[in-house]
């Protein structure tokens, strides 16, 4: 997956460890489709983020 660093943003995001925002929808789709990403000998599980999965009820 060749995603140039300037085309994504990684931020801390509770309750996940981090959130990755892609500028290109195709990059997002490719990474989610693969399900895992290996960076410097570390495996990361990739899941799509959905607002309704993180909604709180008052």
C-alpha positions in Angstrom: 0.0 0.0 0.0 1.8 3.0 -1.2 0.1 5.9 0.5 2.3 9.1 0.6 2.6 10.5 4.1 1.1 13.8 3.0 -2.1 12.1 2.0 -3.0 10.8 5.5 -3.3 12.1 9.1 -2.9 10.0 12.2 -4.4 11.3 15.5 -5.0 9.9 19.0 -8.7 9.0 19.3 -10.5 7.5 22.3 -11.5 4.7 22.6 -9.3 3.5 19.8 -5.5 3.9 20.0 -5.5 6.1 17.0 -7.6 7.3 14.0 -6.1 7.5 10.4 -7.8 10.0 8.0 -7.0 9.5 4.3 -7.3 12.3 1.8 -8.1 9.9 -1.0 -11.1 7.5 -0.7 -9.3 4.9 -2.7 -6.5 4.7 -0.2 -9.0 4.3 2.6 -10.8 1.6 0.8 -7.6 -0.3 0.0 -6.4 -0.2 3.6 -9.7 -1.3 5.1 -10.0 -4.1 2.5 -6.6 -5.5 3.6 -7.6 -5.5 7.2 -4.0 -5.3 8.5 -1.1 -3.0 7.9 2.6 -3.8 8.8 4.8 -0.9 9.6 8.4 -1.4 11.0 7.7 -5.0 12.1 4.5 -4.1 13.9 1.1 -5.2 12.7 -1.9 -2.9 12.9 -5.5 -4.1 12.6 -7.4 -1.8 10.4 -11.2 -1.3 10.9 -13.5 1.2 9.4 -14.7 3.9 11.8 -18.4 4.5 12.1 -19.9 7.3 14.0 -22.9 5.2 15.1 -20.6 2.7 16.6 -19.2 5.4 19.0 -22.4 7.3 19.8 -23.3 7.8 23.4 -26.8 8.0 24.8 -27.9 10.4 27.5 
